[in-house]
Amino acid sequence: MATLVDTNILIDVFHTRSAFTEWSFARLQAARFEGALIINPLIYAEMAAGYATVADLEAALVPSLFQREDLPWEAAYAAGHAYLQYRRGGGEKRAPLPDFYIGAHAMVKNHKLLSRDAGRYRTYFPLLSLISPETHP
């Protein structure tokens, strides 16, 4: 089964040493052996901020390792409704819609999602197969 890799995992591995760096690297390696590692244009855009050139970004997110997948139209509806539920529940505007789109993408494509943001994904996409520090310590 393919795994959609959230930006926070990539930042752990490529940029910022944190308490999660080793966990993120190990889970990324494990997911790689179970199937394709997927990124989408939102994840690519979020990662772009950390690189001076496209060539540098491409060197990190090597297409032979990270398969690129377009955002599915079916995910747009699910993302919009999850975000609406979040806002109606008192969620702040600072939570970006792209996070909901990433969860919806994984859900409609039946991908696992590798992310440290378990709470939001678990709440708004409860059927999603999630790999997080909470689910895979």
N, CA, C and O atoms as a GROMACS GRO file, in nm:
protein
  548
    1MET      N    1   0.084  -0.118   0.000
    1MET     CA    2   0.000   0.000   0.000
    1MET      C    3   0.089   0.124   0.000
    1MET      O    4   0.188   0.131   0.073
    2ALA      N    5   0.053   0.221  -0.081
    2ALA     CA    6   0.128   0.346  -0.090
    2ALA      C    7   0.106   0.432   0.034
    2ALA      O    8   0.004   0.420   0.102
    3THR      N    9   0.203   0.518   0.061
    3THR     CA   10   0.197   0.607   0.176
    3THR      C   11   0.216   0.751   0.130
    3THR      O   12   0.316   0.784   0.067
    4LEU      N   13   0.119   0.836   0.163
    4LEU     CA   14   0.133   0.979   0.140
    4LEU      C   15   0.213   1.035   0.256
    4LEU      O   16   0.179   1.013   0.373
    5VAL      N   17   0.320   1.107   0.226
    5VAL     CA   18   0.412   1.157   0.328
    5VAL      C   19   0.384   1.304   0.355
    5VAL      O   20   0.401   1.388   0.266
    6ASP      N   21   0.341   1.335   0.476
    6ASP     CA   22   0.309   1.472   0.514
    6ASP      C   23   0.438   1.554   0.526
    6ASP      O   24   0.545   1.500   0.551
    7THR      N   25   0.424   1.682   0.507
    7THR     CA   26   0.538   1.773   0.508
    7THR      C   27   0.615   1.769   0.640
    7THR      O   28   0.738   1.780   0.639
    8ASN      N   29   0.546   1.754   0.753
    8ASN     CA   30   0.617   1.756   0.881
    8ASN      C   31   0.719   1.642   0.891
    8ASN      O   32   0.821   1.658   0.957
    9ILE      N   33   0.693   1.530   0.827
    9ILE     CA   34   0.788   1.418   0.826
    9ILE      C   35   0.910   1.456   0.743
    9ILE      O   36   1.024   1.432   0.784
   10LEU      N   37   0.887   1.516   0.628
   10LEU     CA   38   0.997   1.556   0.540
   10LEU      C   39   1.084   1.663   0.604
   10LEU      O   40   1.206   1.662   0.589
   11ILE      N   41   1.022   1.755   0.676
   11ILE     CA   42   1.098   1.859   0.747
   11ILE      C   43   1.186   1.794   0.854
   11ILE      O   44   1.301   1.833   0.871
   12ASP      N   45   1.131   1.696   0.926
   12ASP     CA   46   1.211   1.624   1.026
   12ASP      C   47   1.334   1.560   0.963
   12ASP      O   48   1.444   1.566   1.019
   13VAL      N   49   1.316   1.500   0.847
   13VAL     CA   50   1.423   1.425   0.783
   13VAL      C   51   1.523   1.516   0.712
   13VAL      O   52   1.644   1.491   0.718
   14PHE      N   53   1.475   1.620   0.645
   14PHE     CA   54   1.562   1.701   0.561
   14PHE      C   55   1.608   1.833   0.622
   14PHE      O   56   1.707   1.890   0.575
   15HIS      N   57   1.540   1.883   0.726
   15HIS     CA   58   1.572   2.018   0.773
   15HIS      C   59   1.602   2.029   0.922
   15HIS      O   60   1.715   2.062   0.959
   16THR      N   61   1.505   2.004   1.004
   16THR     CA   62   1.514   2.038   1.144
   16THR      C   63   1.532   1.915   1.231
   16THR      O   64   1.447   1.826   1.230
   17ARG      N   65   1.638   1.910   1.306
   17ARG     CA   66   1.654   1.801   1.402
   17ARG      C   67   1.558   1.827   1.516
   17ARG      O   68   1.556   1.936   1.575
   18SER      N   69   1.479   1.727   1.547
   18SER     CA   70   1.382   1.741   1.656
   18SER      C   71   1.374   1.609   1.730
   18SER      O   72   1.444   1.513   1.697
   19ALA      N   73   1.290   1.605   1.830
   19ALA     CA   74   1.268   1.482   1.905
   19ALA      C   75   1.208   1.374   1.815
   19ALA      O   76   1.212   1.256   1.850
   20PHE      N   77   1.153   1.414   1.700
   20PHE     CA   78   1.089   1.319   1.610
   20PHE      C   79   1.175   1.279   1.490
   20PHE      O   80   1.132   1.196   1.410
   21THR      N   81   1.293   1.335   1.476
   21THR     CA   82   1.374   1.309   1.357
   21THR      C   83   1.401   1.160   1.338
   21THR      O   84   1.380   1.108   1.228
   22GLU      N   85   1.446   1.092   1.440
   22GLU     CA   86   1.476   0.949   1.425
   22GLU      C   87   1.350   0.870   1.398
   22GLU      O   88   1.351   0.780   1.314
   23TRP      N   89   1.241   0.903   1.467
   23TRP     CA   90   1.114   0.833   1.444
   23TRP      C   91   1.069   0.854   1.299
   23TRP      O   92   1.031   0.759   1.232
   24SER      N   93   1.074   0.978   1.252
   24SER     CA   94   1.029   1.009   1.116
   24SER      C   95   1.113   0.936   1.013
   24SER      O   96   1.060   0.882   0.916
   25PHE      N   97   1.244   0.935   1.032
   25PHE     CA   98   1.331   0.866   0.937
   25PHE      C   99   1.302   0.716   0.936
   25PHE      O  100   1.292   0.656   0.828
   26ALA      N  101   1.287   0.656   1.052
   26ALA     CA  102   1.260   0.511   1.060
   26ALA      C  103   1.126   0.477   0.996
   26ALA      O  104   1.116   0.378   0.924
   27ARG      N  105   1.023   0.557   1.020
   27ARG     CA  106   0.891   0.530   0.962
   27ARG      C  107   0.890   0.554   0.811
   27ARG      O  108   0.820   0.484   0.737
   28LEU      N  109   0.967   0.651   0.766
   28LEU     CA  110   0.979   0.676   0.622
   28LEU      C  111   1.044   0.556   0.554
   28LEU      O  112   1.000   0.512   0.449
   29GLN      N  113   1.150   0.504   0.616
   29GLN     CA  114   1.217   0.385   0.562
   29GLN      C  115   1.123   0.264   0.561
   29GLN      O  116   1.118   0.191   0.462
   30ALA      N  117   1.049   0.243   0.669
   30ALA     CA  118   0.957   0.130   0.676
   30ALA      C  119   0.847   0.143   0.570
   30ALA      O  120   0.812   0.044   0.504
   31ALA      N  121   0.794   0.263   0.552
   31ALA     CA  122   0.690   0.284   0.452
   31ALA      C  123   0.743   0.258   0.312
   31ALA      O  124   0.672   0.207   0.226
   32ARG      N  125   0.867   0.293   0.289
   32ARG     CA  126   0.929   0.273   0.157
   32ARG      C  127   0.932   0.125   0.120
   32ARG      O  128   0.917   0.090   0.003
   33PHE      N  129   0.952   0.038   0.218
   33PHE     CA  130   0.957  -0.104   0.191
   33PHE      C  131   0.818  -0.166   0.177
   33PHE      O  132   0.805  -0.279   0.129
   34GLU      N  133   0.715  -0.093   0.218
   34GLU     CA  134   0.578  -0.144   0.208
   34GLU      C  135   0.507  -0.099   0.081
   34GLU      O  136   0.404  -0.155   0.044
   35GLY      N  137   0.562   0.002   0.014
   35GLY     CA  138   0.498   0.053  -0.107
   35GLY      C  139   0.556   0.187  -0.145
   35GLY      O  140   0.656   0.232  -0.089
   36ALA      N  141   0.491   0.252  -0.240
   36ALA     CA  142   0.538   0.380  -0.291
   36ALA      C  143   0.524   0.490  -0.185
   36ALA      O  144   0.431   0.489  -0.105
   37LEU      N  145   0.619   0.583  -0.188
   37LEU     CA  146   0.611   0.706  -0.108
   37LEU      C  147   0.555   0.813  -0.201
   37LEU      O  148   0.611   0.840  -0.307
   38ILE      N  149   0.445   0.874  -0.160
   38ILE     CA  150   0.374   0.970  -0.245
   38ILE      C  151   0.382   1.110  -0.186
   38ILE      O  152   0.374   1.128  -0.064
   39ILE      N  153   0.399   1.209  -0.273
   39ILE     CA  154   0.382   1.350  -0.236
   39ILE      C  155   0.286   1.411  -0.338
   39ILE      O  156   0.268   1.358  -0.447
   40ASN      N  157   0.225   1.523  -0.300
   40ASN     CA  158   0.136   1.592  -0.392
   40ASN      C  159   0.182   1.738  -0.406
   40ASN      O  160   0.276   1.778  -0.337
   41PRO      N  161   0.120   1.816  -0.492
   41PRO     CA  162   0.165   1.954  -0.512
   41PRO      C  163   0.162   2.040  -0.385
   41PRO      O  164   0.244   2.130  -0.371
   42LEU      N  165   0.070   2.013  -0.292
   42LEU     CA  166   0.067   2.090  -0.168
   42LEU      C  167   0.190   2.061  -0.083
   42LEU      O  168   0.251   2.154  -0.028
   43ILE      N  169   0.225   1.937  -0.071
   43ILE     CA  170   0.343   1.897   0.007
   43ILE      C  171   0.468   1.953  -0.059
   43ILE      O  172   0.558   2.003   0.009
   44TYR      N  173   0.475   1.944  -0.190
   44TYR     CA  174   0.589   1.999  -0.265
   44TYR      C  175   0.601   2.149  -0.240
   44TYR      O  176   0.711   2.200  -0.218
   45ALA      N  177   0.488   2.220  -0.244
   45ALA     CA  178   0.488   2.365  -0.223
   45ALA      C  179   0.532   2.399  -0.081
   45ALA      O  180   0.610   2.492  -0.060
   46GLU      N  181   0.483   2.324   0.017
   46GLU     CA  182   0.523   2.350   0.155
   46GLU      C  183   0.673   2.326   0.174
   46GLU      O  184   0.738   2.399   0.248
   47MET      N  185   0.728   2.228   0.107
   47MET     CA  186   0.871   2.200   0.117
   47MET      C  187   0.956   2.304   0.043
   47MET      O  188   1.070   2.328   0.080
   48ALA      N  189   0.900   2.365  -0.060
   48ALA     CA  190   0.976   2.460  -0.142
   48ALA      C  191   1.032   2.576  -0.060
   48ALA      O  192   1.138   2.630  -0.094
   49ALA      N  193   0.964   2.613   0.046
   49ALA     CA  194   1.010   2.726   0.128
   49ALA      C  195   1.149   2.702   0.187
   49ALA      O  196   1.219   2.798   0.220
   50GLY      N  197   1.189   2.578   0.202
   50GLY     CA  198   1.317   2.546   0.262
   50GLY      C  199   1.432   2.531   0.164
   50GLY      O  200   1.542   2.492   0.204
   51TYR      N  201   1.409   2.560   0.037
   51TYR     CA  202   1.512   2.540  -0.065
   51TYR      C  203   1.528   2.665  -0.150
   51TYR      O  204   1.430   2.730  -0.186
   52ALA      N  205   1.652   2.698  -0.182
   52ALA     CA  206   1.682   2.819  -0.259
   52ALA      C  207   1.646   2.803  -0.406
   52ALA      O  208   1.612   2.901  -0.472
   53THR      N  209   1.655   2.681  -0.459
   53THR     CA  210   1.628   2.659  -0.601
   53THR      C  211   1.543   2.533  -0.619
   53THR      O  212   1.537   2.446  -0.532
   54VAL      N  213   1.479   2.526  -0.734
   54VAL     CA  214   1.403   2.406  -0.770
   54VAL      C  215   1.495   2.286  -0.776
   54VAL      O  216   1.458   2.176  -0.736
   55ALA      N  217   1.616   2.306  -0.827
   55ALA     CA  218   1.712   2.196  -0.837
   55ALA      C  219   1.744   2.138  -0.700
   55ALA      O  220   1.756   2.016  -0.685
   56ASP      N  221   1.759   2.224  -0.600
   56ASP     CA  222   1.786   2.177  -0.464
   56ASP      C  223   1.667   2.097  -0.410
   56ASP      O  224   1.684   1.992  -0.347
   57LEU      N  225   1.547   2.147  -0.434
   57LEU     CA  226   1.426   2.077  -0.390
   57LEU      C  227   1.413   1.942  -0.460
   57LEU      O  228   1.381   1.841  -0.397
   58GLU      N  229   1.437   1.941  -0.589
   58GLU     CA  230   1.430   1.816  -0.666
   58GLU      C  231   1.534   1.715  -0.620
   58GLU      O  232   1.510   1.595  -0.622
   59ALA      N  233   1.650   1.763  -0.577
   59ALA     CA  234   1.754   1.674  -0.526
   59ALA      C  235   1.710   1.607  -0.396
   59ALA      O  236   1.746   1.492  -0.370
   60ALA      N  237   1.634   1.677  -0.315
   60ALA     CA  238   1.583   1.620  -0.190
   60ALA      C  239   1.465   1.527  -0.217
   60ALA      O  240   1.461   1.415  -0.167
   61LEU      N  241   1.370   1.574  -0.295
   61LEU     CA  242   1.249   1.497  -0.323
   61LEU      C  243   1.263   1.424  -0.456
   61LEU      O  244   1.183   1.441  -0.548
   62VAL      N  245   1.365   1.343  -0.464
   62VAL     CA  246   1.399   1.271  -0.586
   62VAL      C  247   1.276   1.193  -0.638
   62VAL      O  248   1.221   1.111  -0.565
   63PRO      N  249   1.235   1.219  -0.761
   63PRO     CA  250   1.117   1.150  -0.814
   63PRO      C  251   1.126   0.997  -0.813
   63PRO      O  252   1.023   0.929  -0.809
   64SER      N  253   1.246   0.943  -0.816
   64SER     CA  254   1.258   0.797  -0.809
   64SER      C  255   1.226   0.744  -0.669
   64SER      O  256   1.199   0.625  -0.654
   65LEU      N  257   1.228   0.829  -0.569
   65LEU     CA  258   1.194   0.790  -0.432
   65LEU      C  259   1.055   0.839  -0.392
   65LEU      O  260   0.978   0.766  -0.330
   66PHE      N  261   1.023   0.963  -0.427
   66PHE     CA  262   0.895   1.023  -0.393
   66PHE      C  263   0.811   1.040  -0.519
   66PHE      O  264   0.835   1.131  -0.598
   67GLN      N  265   0.714   0.952  -0.536
   67GLN     CA  266   0.627   0.961  -0.653
   67GLN      C  267   0.534   1.080  -0.638
   67GLN      O  268   0.483   1.107  -0.529
   68ARG      N  269   0.512   1.150  -0.746
   68ARG     CA  270   0.425   1.266  -0.746
   68ARG      C  271   0.286   1.222  -0.789
   68ARG      O  272   0.269   1.146  -0.885
   69GLU      N  273   0.188   1.269  -0.717
   69GLU     CA  274   0.050   1.235  -0.748
   69GLU      C  275  -0.033   1.362  -0.745
   69GLU      O  276  -0.023   1.441  -0.651
   70ASP      N  277  -0.114   1.382  -0.848
   70ASP     CA  278  -0.201   1.499  -0.852
   70ASP      C  279  -0.305   1.491  -0.740
   70ASP      O  280  -0.336   1.383  -0.690
   71LEU      N  281  -0.357   1.605  -0.704
   71LEU     CA  282  -0.464   1.610  -0.605
   71LEU      C  283  -0.594   1.561  -0.670
   71LEU      O  284  -0.635   1.614  -0.773
   72PRO      N  285  -0.657   1.462  -0.610
   72PRO     CA  286  -0.781   1.412  -0.668
   72PRO      C  287  -0.898   1.508  -0.647
   72PRO      O  288  -0.914   1.565  -0.539
   73TRP      N  289  -0.979   1.525  -0.749
   73TRP     CA  290  -1.096   1.612  -0.738
   73TRP      C  291  -1.190   1.565  -0.629
   73TRP      O  292  -1.250   1.648  -0.560
   74GLU      N  293  -1.204   1.432  -0.610
   74GLU     CA  294  -1.292   1.378  -0.506
   74GLU      C  295  -1.247   1.426  -0.368
   74GLU      O  296  -1.329   1.440  -0.277
   75ALA      N  297  -1.118   1.449  -0.352
   75ALA     CA  298  -1.065   1.492  -0.223
   75ALA      C  299  -1.101   1.636  -0.193
   75ALA      O  300  -1.109   1.674  -0.076
   76ALA      N  301  -1.124   1.717  -0.295
   76ALA     CA  302  -1.158   1.858  -0.272
   76ALA      C  303  -1.288   1.870  -0.194
   76ALA      O  304  -1.297   1.952  -0.103
   77TYR      N  305  -1.386   1.793  -0.229
   77TYR     CA  306  -1.515   1.798  -0.159
   77TYR      C  307  -1.498   1.752  -0.014
   77TYR      O  308  -1.546   1.817   0.078
   78ALA      N  309  -1.429   1.640   0.005
   78ALA     CA  310  -1.407   1.587   0.141
   78ALA      C  311  -1.326   1.686   0.225
   78ALA      O  312  -1.355   1.704   0.343
   79ALA      N  313  -1.226   1.748   0.165
   79ALA     CA  314  -1.144   1.846   0.238
   79ALA      C  315  -1.226   1.967   0.278
   79ALA      O  316  -1.216   2.014   0.391
   80GLY      N  317  -1.307   2.016   0.186
   80GLY     CA  318  -1.391   2.132   0.216
   80GLY      C  319  -1.489   2.106   0.329
   80GLY      O  320  -1.510   2.191   0.415
   81HIS      N  321  -1.548   1.988   0.329
   81HIS     CA  322  -1.644   1.955   0.434
   81HIS      C  323  -1.576   1.928   0.568
   81HIS      O  324  -1.630   1.961   0.673
   82ALA      N  325  -1.459   1.868   0.565
   82ALA     CA  326  -1.384   1.847   0.689
   82ALA      C  327  -1.343   1.982   0.749
   82ALA      O  328  -1.351   2.001   0.870
   83TYR      N  329  -1.300   2.073   0.663
   83TYR     CA  330  -1.262   2.206   0.710
   83TYR      C  331  -1.383   2.282   0.766
   83TYR      O  332  -1.371   2.352   0.867
   84LEU      N  333  -1.498   2.268   0.701
   84LEU     CA  334  -1.621   2.330   0.751
   84LEU      C  335  -1.658   2.275   0.888
   84LEU      O  336  -1.695   2.350   0.978
   85GLN      N  337  -1.648   2.146   0.904
   85GLN     CA  338  -1.675   2.083   1.034
   85GLN      C  339  -1.579   2.137   1.140
   85GLN      O  340  -1.620   2.166   1.252
   86TYR      N  341  -1.453   2.149   1.104
   86TYR     CA  342  -1.351   2.204   1.193
   86TYR      C  343  -1.386   2.347   1.236
   86TYR      O  344  -1.381   2.379   1.355
   87ARG      N  345  -1.422   2.432   1.140
   87ARG     CA  346  -1.454   2.572   1.171
   87ARG      C  347  -1.581   2.583   1.255
   87ARG      O  348  -1.587   2.662   1.349
   88ARG      N  349  -1.682   2.503   1.222
   88ARG     CA  350  -1.807   2.505   1.299
   88ARG      C  351  -1.786   2.455   1.441
   88ARG      O  352  -1.860   2.490   1.533
   89GLY      N  353  -1.684   2.372   1.458
   89GLY     CA  354  -1.650   2.322   1.591
   89GLY      C  355  -1.563   2.418   1.671
   89GLY      O  356  -1.518   2.384   1.780
   90GLY      N  357  -1.539   2.537   1.616
   90GLY     CA  358  -1.461   2.637   1.687
   90GLY      C  359  -1.315   2.641   1.648
   90GLY      O  360  -1.236   2.712   1.710
   91GLY      N  361  -1.277   2.565   1.546
   91GLY     CA  362  -1.138   2.565   1.500
   91GLY      C  363  -1.096   2.700   1.447
   91GLY      O  364  -1.175   2.772   1.385
   92GLU      N  365  -0.972   2.736   1.472
   92GLU     CA  366  -0.919   2.865   1.430
   92GLU      C  367  -0.888   2.866   1.281
   92GLU      O  368  -0.859   2.763   1.222
   93LYS      N  369  -0.895   2.984   1.223
   93LYS     CA  370  -0.864   2.997   1.081
   93LYS      C  371  -0.719   2.966   1.049
   93LYS      O  372  -0.684   2.938   0.934
   94ARG      N  373  -0.633   2.970   1.151
   94ARG     CA  374  -0.491   2.948   1.122
   94ARG      C  375  -0.461   2.805   1.079
   94ARG      O  376  -0.356   2.780   1.021
   95ALA      N  377  -0.552   2.710   1.105
   95ALA     CA  378  -0.534   2.574   1.055
   95ALA      C  379  -0.560   2.578   0.905
   95ALA      O  380  -0.672   2.605   0.862
   96PRO      N  381  -0.458   2.552   0.827
   96PRO     CA  382  -0.471   2.569   0.682
   96PRO      C  383  -0.553   2.459   0.615
   96PRO      O  384  -0.545   2.341   0.650
   97LEU      N  385  -0.631   2.501   0.518
   97LEU     CA  386  -0.708   2.408   0.437
   97LEU      C  387  -0.620   2.302   0.372
   97LEU      O  388  -0.665   2.188   0.359
   98PRO      N  389  -0.495   2.333   0.331
   98PRO     CA  390  -0.412   2.227   0.271
   98PRO      C  391  -0.396   2.103   0.359
   98PRO      O  392  -0.388   1.992   0.306
   99ASP      N  393  -0.392   2.118   0.491
   99ASP     CA  394  -0.382   2.000   0.577
   99ASP      C  395  -0.504   1.909   0.559
   99ASP      O  396  -0.492   1.787   0.558
  100PHE      N  397  -0.620   1.970   0.545
  100PHE     CA  398  -0.741   1.891   0.524
  100PHE      C  399  -0.738   1.824   0.387
  100PHE      O  400  -0.785   1.711   0.371
  101TYR      N  401  -0.685   1.893   0.288
  101TYR     CA  402  -0.674   1.837   0.154
  101TYR      C  403  -0.577   1.718   0.152
  101TYR      O  404  -0.601   1.619   0.082
  102ILE      N  405  -0.469   1.728   0.228
  102ILE     CA  406  -0.374   1.617   0.236
  102ILE      C  407  -0.441   1.494   0.296
  102ILE      O  408  -0.425   1.383   0.245
  103GLY      N  409  -0.516   1.512   0.404
  103GLY     CA  410  -0.588   1.401   0.464
  103GLY      C  411  -0.692   1.342   0.370
  103GLY      O  412  -0.705   1.220   0.359
  104ALA      N  413  -0.766   1.429   0.302
  104ALA     CA  414  -0.868   1.383   0.207
  104ALA      C  415  -0.804   1.309   0.090
  104ALA      O  416  -0.859   1.210   0.042
  105HIS      N  417  -0.690   1.357   0.043
  105HIS     CA  418  -0.618   1.290  -0.066
  105HIS      C  419  -0.585   1.146  -0.026
  105HIS      O  420  -0.613   1.052  -0.100
  106ALA      N  421  -0.525   1.130   0.092
  106ALA     CA  422  -0.490   0.996   0.138
  106ALA      C  423  -0.615   0.909   0.152
  106ALA      O  424  -0.613   0.791   0.116
  107MET      N  425  -0.722   0.967   0.203
  107MET     CA  426  -0.844   0.890   0.225
  107MET      C  427  -0.906   0.841   0.093
  107MET      O  428  -0.936   0.723   0.080
  108VAL      N  429  -0.925   0.931  -0.004
  108VAL     CA  430  -0.993   0.891  -0.127
  108VAL      C  431  -0.909   0.798  -0.213
  108VAL      O  432  -0.963   0.720  -0.292
  109LYS      N  433  -0.776   0.806  -0.200
  109LYS     CA  434  -0.687   0.718  -0.277
  109LYS      C  435  -0.653   0.590  -0.201
  109LYS      O  436  -0.581   0.504  -0.252
  110ASN      N  437  -0.704   0.579  -0.078
  110ASN     CA  438  -0.678   0.463   0.007
  110ASN      C  439  -0.528   0.445   0.032
  110ASN      O  440  -0.477   0.333   0.034
  111HIS      N  441  -0.458   0.558   0.052
  111HIS     CA  442  -0.318   0.556   0.090
  111HIS      C  443  -0.309   0.561   0.242
  111HIS      O  444  -0.400   0.613   0.308
  112LYS      N  445  -0.202   0.509   0.296
  112LYS     CA  446  -0.171   0.538   0.436
  112LYS      C  447  -0.120   0.683   0.439
  112LYS      O  448  -0.073   0.735   0.338
  113LEU      N  449  -0.129   0.745   0.555
  113LEU     CA  450  -0.074   0.880   0.571
  113LEU      C  451   0.029   0.877   0.682
  113LEU      O  452  -0.001   0.838   0.795
  114LEU      N  453   0.150   0.918   0.650
  114LEU     CA  454   0.259   0.927   0.747
  114LEU      C  455   0.267   1.073   0.791
  114LEU      O  456   0.304   1.160   0.712
  115SER      N  457   0.233   1.100   0.918
  115SER     CA  458   0.227   1.237   0.968
  115SER      C  459   0.242   1.239   1.119
  115SER      O  460   0.208   1.142   1.187
  116ARG      N  461   0.294   1.351   1.170
  116ARG     CA  462   0.296   1.369   1.316
  116ARG      C  463   0.169   1.440   1.365
  116ARG      O  464   0.152   1.457   1.486
  117ASP      N  465   0.082   1.483   1.275
  117ASP     CA  466  -0.038   1.557   1.310
  117ASP      C  467  -0.156   1.461   1.324
  117ASP      O  468  -0.255   1.473   1.251
  118ALA      N  469  -0.147   1.369   1.416
  118ALA     CA  470  -0.247   1.263   1.429
  118ALA      C  471  -0.384   1.315   1.470
  118ALA      O  472  -0.485   1.268   1.420
  119GLY      N  473  -0.388   1.411   1.561
  119GLY     CA  474  -0.515   1.457   1.616
  119GLY      C  475  -0.613   1.505   1.511
  119GLY      O  476  -0.727   1.459   1.507
  120ARG      N  477  -0.570   1.595   1.428
  120ARG     CA  478  -0.660   1.650   1.326
  120ARG      C  479  -0.701   1.543   1.226
  120ARG      O  480  -0.818   1.532   1.191
  121TYR      N  481  -0.606   1.466   1.180
  121TYR     CA  482  -0.640   1.364   1.081
  121TYR      C  483  -0.732   1.257   1.140
  121TYR      O  484  -0.826   1.212   1.074
  122ARG      N  485  -0.706   1.218   1.263
  122ARG     CA  486  -0.789   1.116   1.329
  122ARG      C  487  -0.930   1.168   1.351
  122ARG      O  488  -1.027   1.094   1.337
  123THR      N  489  -0.943   1.296   1.386
  123THR     CA  490  -1.074   1.356   1.411
  123THR      C  491  -1.156   1.370   1.283
  123THR      O  492  -1.274   1.334   1.282
  124TYR      N  493  -1.097   1.421   1.177
  124TYR     CA  494  -1.173   1.455   1.057
  124TYR      C  495  -1.170   1.348   0.949
  124TYR      O  496  -1.250   1.353   0.855
  125PHE      N  497  -1.079   1.252   0.962
  125PHE     CA  498  -1.072   1.141   0.866
  125PHE      C  499  -1.052   1.011   0.944
  125PHE      O  500  -0.946   0.949   0.934
  126PRO      N  501  -1.153   0.970   1.021
  126PRO     CA  502  -1.137   0.858   1.114
  126PRO      C  503  -1.109   0.723   1.047
  126PRO      O  504  -1.058   0.632   1.112
  127LEU      N  505  -1.142   0.708   0.920
  127LEU     CA  506  -1.118   0.581   0.851
  127LEU      C  507  -0.979   0.576   0.786
  127LEU      O  508  -0.940   0.473   0.732
  128LEU      N  509  -0.906   0.685   0.793
  128LEU     CA  510  -0.774   0.695   0.733
  128LEU      C  511  -0.675   0.604   0.805
  128LEU      O  512  -0.673   0.599   0.928
  129SER      N  513  -0.595   0.533   0.729
  129SER     CA  514  -0.487   0.452   0.787
  129SER      C  515  -0.371   0.547   0.816
  129SER      O  516  -0.302   0.592   0.724
  130LEU      N  517  -0.351   0.576   0.943
  130LEU     CA  518  -0.256   0.679   0.984
  130LEU      C  519  -0.136   0.618   1.054
  130LEU      O  520  -0.149   0.533   1.142
  131ILE      N  521  -0.018   0.664   1.013
  131ILE     CA  522   0.107   0.627   1.079
  131ILE      C  523   0.155   0.754   1.150
  131ILE      O  524   0.193   0.852   1.086
  132SER      N  525   0.153   0.751   1.281
  132SER     CA  526   0.193   0.867   1.361
  132SER      C  527   0.260   0.818   1.488
  132SER      O  528   0.254   0.699   1.520
  133PRO      N  529   0.324   0.908   1.562
  133PRO     CA  530   0.384   0.864   1.688
  133PRO      C  531   0.281   0.804   1.785
  133PRO      O  532   0.316   0.719   1.868
  134GLU      N  533   0.155   0.846   1.775
  134GLU     CA  534   0.051   0.791   1.861
  134GLU      C  535   0.011   0.648   1.822
  134GLU      O  536  -0.020   0.566   1.908
  135THR      N  537   0.012   0.621   1.692
  135THR     CA  538  -0.032   0.490   1.643
  135THR      C  539   0.083   0.391   1.625
  135THR      O  540   0.062   0.270   1.626
  136HIS      N  541   0.203   0.443   1.608
  136HIS     CA  542   0.322   0.360   1.584
  136HIS      C  543   0.440   0.416   1.664
  136HIS      O  544   0.531   0.475   1.606
  137PRO      N  545   0.439   0.398   1.796
  137PRO     CA  546   0.546   0.457   1.879
  137PRO      C  547   0.685   0.406   1.844
  137PRO      O  548   0.783   0.448   1.906
   0.00000   0.00000   0.00000
